[in-house]
Amino acid sequence: MTYSNHRNRTPARSLLTSALVTCLMLGAAPSVMAQSATSSLRGQVAQAEAGTEVTATNLASGTVRRATTRADGSYSLMGLDPGTYDVVANGQTQKVTVTVASAATLNFGGAPANGSTANATNLDTVNVVAPTLLQEVRTSEVGKTVSLQQIQTTPQVSRNFLEFADAVPGMIFTRDAKGNTSLRGGATNADGTNVYIDGVGQKSYVKGGGVAGQSGSAGNPFPQLAIGEYKVISGNYKAEYGQVSSAAVTAATKSGTNEFKGETFYRYTNEDMRAKTPAERQAGQTKEASAEKEYGFALGGPIIQDKAHFFVTYEAKRFDLPVTIAPEGSVTNRVGLLPADAAAGLGPSSQPFEQDLIFAKIDFEPTDNDRIELSFQDRDETQQQFSGQTAPEAGREVVNTDRRYALRWNHSGERYYNEMMLTHEDSFNNPTPLTLGNGFTYTAPDGTEDRTLVKIGGASALDSQVKGQKGWAIEDNLTLDGIQWAGDHTIKMGAKYKQIDLYASDAAQINPQFTYSLGDPDFPSDIPYKAQFVKPVTGVSGVSGEVRSKSKQIGLFIQDDWQVNDHLQLNIGLRWDYEKTPAYLDFVTPQAVVDAIYSQDPRAAAGQTYADSLALGGLDISNYISNGHNRKAFKDAWQPRLGFSYDINADEQHVIHGGAGRSYDRDLFDNLQLETTKLALPQPTIYFRNPATGSCLNGQAACYDWNPNLLNGIGNLQSLVGSTSNAGLEVDLLNNNLKVPYSDQFSLGMSNQVGDWLTDATISRTLSYDGFAFTLGNRYPTGQFFDDPRLCGGTDPGLSQAWSCNVPGFGSLIIGQQGIKTRATQVLLSAQKPFTQESGWGSSIAYTWTTARHNRDINEKYAFDRGLIGDYPTIRSNGAPRHRLVVTGSYAGFWGITFGGKVTLATPTAVNDWYPVTQSTGYDLPTPGAAVPNGNGKFLLGGKIFGYRSVDLQATKTFKMPGDTELYARIDIINIFNFDNFSNYNYTKTNGKLLASYNETGDIVGTPRQVKAEVGFRF
């Protein structure tokens, strides 16, 4: 099925002023952060008079785009949907295929077209032999297009269309032990990515993961049957891309055509079609029951020939995912101390998951200059989550929904193209505990730190949440073409206004948690040493367990693609983003908290307030106390985007490209809402005395006598600390001058066409700033973050964080601020030979070399090893391995069978943890550090240097049926050599040194060897 969107141009007039005026006259209702998935086609028509018509007719849908030549014979066709076209100019016809979000060249009258003769399947609708215009090379963007042919032939573990981005240098797609999938770029986490579907960003504003609904999900963000092709940009995007600091993905969806076309599929695997997991092998037991069923259909066709079409698709997943419940590696020798019910929670298990995806679209073209589209997408999934040390009964069930509507109107003029869009979204993530009742966590000491053996019983109250976003947006993007001034300019500008309600509820009054320490000589193992539970705050006004914020977003951009001459193109852009989040801006720090902070520090000399103690440690608490008027929304998100490409021979065969740009992301609402919800429904932690000694474990200052009746309802724990007491209740405060995370990106590279191969070599440098983190605000009366715990009522001498030095009358002070930094340099090498019917094969090679350092684990927003995030040392990043290679290939083989393969190799990724550094006082200082595990396997040549290895194969046989119908059968074999790719680690911590090794009894990334069988029908 095919897709659409258009463009054209306005007469050349004065430059930016007239462009902006025209944008406003066209009703540029605020818009952007949206990147069009449409493409443009440009070139020369030899001997053509000015005004000669050039037409492009989409062979599948019959839609027509028109342009006229300028005085020099040049032309531009804008707003072309990816697909195959008949292009007619000056009596000549050429048949070409254009790719998503690209600017390609097609010349007439003796000048050769820039292309390779590839079989254009045109989204399963027509089969014609047409040159596929090469990927855009005259650009400073660092990226690559993923074609439909690659989607159809590359082995796949998840049917998540983003999985194929793994074959782009600098990108990492992972499926973890829970089946959860994520896409990351560079050396950052998934939060920095953004995915655009037909130009609409799918950004998550509340939770992490980058894409709404993708945080901790085994599901797909969008049905794969609806995706035609997409482009991955790993750096130096143009100004039209917003709310992204890592990688941008822009995808074009399929549309109906002039023929009724459809397909259906069913995919299946179970425990009999996979190898044992490492835990199953070591336990010597039968495989845990597991199954994966995926099925769906797509249907498209005409409503009015050449004018209106429809397309609809549905996909479903029904999984039972194998997981392993195992202790943290350093305390596996304490498993024998577990009580029987806790030990029963260890071992293999399976995790249920269900998902339903729907996408529907109607398009209508009343004229050759106008296209109207109405689309709807729906995601509905339910997943049980448990793994690591969490037994199934202690897991949670997550209901994840995402519904979106989009109405588009695209209009072409003689020298302009305008895109206007009205959208609405409703996306929520709601976890709840699988079990109601007490939760029990069994730990064992590992030096000064407790490591978890297993969690059983009810999940934490924190696992009962509601997080979501709901709202609408209007946007308009205008492209002006053919502007002549010292060359040829194509100027695109846009504006967007979005009003989005952000919602968060962070806990419920259920499931108190009790923690035991096994094998600790200082505490008995038959009673818990601490408990955590929810207790409503008393006597504090202005807080709530639920937070709603009517946020407003504005984005503006202008981009000039300036073709200076036949060799040089400059890409010059500027964007500005603004977001107003009232929940943060209007928050008033409760007076009870302010009074406590400025009251006498009970551990200090008379006259020294708690604020004074903080100030002695370099923490000015006034920067975190809000009166409702002293916070301002960040207004300085100016983002210049500069780039160039130099075509050495003016034939797009050898092009040097480079660029520099800044890109702002946003602060997650999940962080901003905590200073409200944490105060309303805090989770205090209380400690219990050792009956034999009367002391708390690890010298905790305030502790209580243990009473078995505390197991009989949360109310008993709440009453223990007093119905009017707020002692032990956490206070979260945010910096009054929060900024927005951003990255500065630099690149320099060269693209080449060598025969049928497209190659690129690029050096990329990314500097990320202002990542968000929470740190411990508590300070000893001396102002120190580390000191003798006896200064705050502890009983044991030593050196530790100031956990016992709470806010008077409350609990710990947790402060949120910016300060996480990342430095990454990457060498990105790629080579791609597109599949053609003539050669019968295609291949892609992507190699990434990475060196990256940061001051905080990419997966952690809580940082309690140091007093301020600025105090953290810079260590090797756990964001990416040093070396990573992905090779894919497809081959039209014997008996009409199409084969596909994928090889993925990566050296071990560093892990971030802490290690002790002995001080002159004799006490150990916990110090953040990084360690790289030794490789656990080899591949073909060399020793055990790899941390991840997988060889995947697929074979598809198509059977032609009467009429224009066909059946197909497909087999995917994932991880054919059954490599173990471990995801858990064992640590060895000695004075001044951190060592890590893979925990070979724990979970793995990806899957063991697994066979997936698929059958389908097309018509």
ABEGO torsion letter per residue (X at the ends): XBBBEBBBBBBBBBBAAAAAAAAAAAGBBBBEGBBBABBBBBEBBBGBBBGBBBBBBBAAAGBBBBBBBBAAGBBBBBGBBBEBBBBBBGGBBBBBBBBBGBBBBBBBGGBBBBBBBBBBAGGGABBBBBBBBBBBABBABBBBBBBAAAAAABBBAAGBAAAAAAABBGBBBBBBAAGBBBBBBEABBAAABBBBBGGBBABBAABBGGBBGABGBABBABBAAABABBBBBABGBBAABBGBABBBBBBBBBBBBABBBBBBBBBBBBAAABBBBAAAAAAGBBBBBBBBBBBEBBBBEBABBGABBBBBBBBBBBBBBBBBBBBBAAAAAAAAABBAAAAAABEBBBBBBBBBBBBBBBBBBABAABBBBBBBBBBBBBBBBBEEABBAAABBBBBBBBBBBBBBBBBBBAABBBBBBBBBBBBBBBBBBABBEBBBBBBBBBEABBBBABBBEBBBAAABBBBBBBEBBBBBBBBBBGBBBGEBBBBBBBBBBBBBBBBBBABBBBGBBBBBBBGBAABBAABBABBBBBBBBBGBBGBBABBBBBBBBBBBBBBBBBBABAABBBBBBBBBBBBBBAAAAABBBBAAAAAAAABBBAABBBGBBAAAAAAAAGBBAAAABBAGAABBBBAABBBBBBBBBBBAAGAGABBBBBBBBBBBBBBBAAAAAAAAAAAABBBBBBBBBBAAAGBBBGGBABBBBBBAAAABEAAAAAAAAEAABABGBBBBBBBAABBBBBBBBBBBBBBBBBEABBBBBBBBBBBBBGBBBBBBABBBAAGBABBBAAAAGBABBEBBBAAABBBBGBBBBBBBBBGBBBBBBBBBBBBBBBBBAAAGBBBBBBBBBBBBBBABBAABABBAABABAAABBBBBBAABBABBBBBBBBBBBBGGBBBBBBBBBBBBBBBBBBBBBBBAAGBBBBBBBBBBBBBABBBGBEBBABABBBBBBBBBBBBBBBEBBBBBBBBBBBGAAGBBBBABBBBBBBBGBBBBBBBAABBBBEBBBBBBBBBBBBX
